[in-house]
């Protein structure tokens, strides 16, 4: 999953692209071997400010209108109204929701009604509060298991047949907790759902994204959400060969 941030403030500057530059970045990521492109119009880096709905849509709309890239479109949003507008503009796509439906009470019903595949990510709080919400008395991985057990029931209730599990690395987790999640990622395979890992260039990696990706792949990750598709492809190929 190649990342295109339609924002001026996402934490990884090379992934940022204004609407006029986005198509060039999309073409590059596709040429490097991306299977899907994830468009985000709201930064979720620590400390990021909220973005009004109409501003989010103004960033997305020129890119999703008449979408013709040869890969699956994914849109990173927590808003049901954005999902409706993207669907009207581009047709079926993958909804990538960092709040697993918690930030918008209409999200799961909308996804279920439209029959869209969905990424449910675990987080706590928002970009301004999440770093202070890393206490998991039962342990971070058992907390994730309980969280996704509850989410699976909600998904079934709303008729969401296809969903992907994302443990939310970097969102209300300490450095140690992020590495623990990667080491125990196979514990999350019990849901029989694809597992997405978004570790690329995050603070906890200390600049060693490849180590995080190798660990994720070794323990059962199905999808890597990345800035550098070419490097990730090389990591995947060497892991398969090994």
C-alpha positions, 0 to 999 in steps of 0.5 A: 500500500503506497502512501500519498498524503494530500496534506501540507503537514504529514510527518513524512515530507516526501509523501506529501503531494498537492493535488496537482502533484499527486498523479505523478506520485501515484504513477511513480508508486504504481511503477515501483510495484504498489498494489494499492494507493492510500490517499490521506487528506488529514494529517494524523501525526502527533499534535496535528490539528483537526481539518474541516470536512470541506477542506478534507474534501477539497484536497481529495476531490481532484484526485479521486474524480475519474480515478484511473490508476491501475491499482486499488484506491484506498482513502484514509478518512474517519468521516462517513460523508467523505466515504459517500462522496468518494464513492459517488466520484470513484466507485467502490474503494477501500475505506481506511479508518484509523478510528475503526468507526469510533470517530463518526457514528455513521461510518460503519453503517455507511460502509456496510450499506455501500458494501465496501471493504474496510480497514479498522485500526486501533487507536486511543484519543486523537493526535494531540492526546494519544501519546498520553494514553499508552497504559494497558494494564492487561498488556498491549497485545491482549488489549488489541485482541479484546478490541478487535473481538468487539469490533468483529461483532460490530462489523457483523452487525453493520454488514461489513463482510470484508475488513482488514485489521490494523494494530495501529502502530504509533497510535497510543503505543510506546516504543516498546509496545510497538516492537512487542506488537510486531513480535506478537503479530501472529497473535492477531491471526485468530480473527482470520482477517488480513493484517495491515502494518503501518510502520514506515518511518515512524518514530519508534523505528529509529530510522530502521523501517526495514527491520520493522517490515521484516519483523511484520512479515515474519509474524504474518503481516499481509499488507505493508503501508509504506512510503517507499514501495520499491524498498518494501518490494525488495524486503518482501522478495528477500523475506519470501526467498528466505 
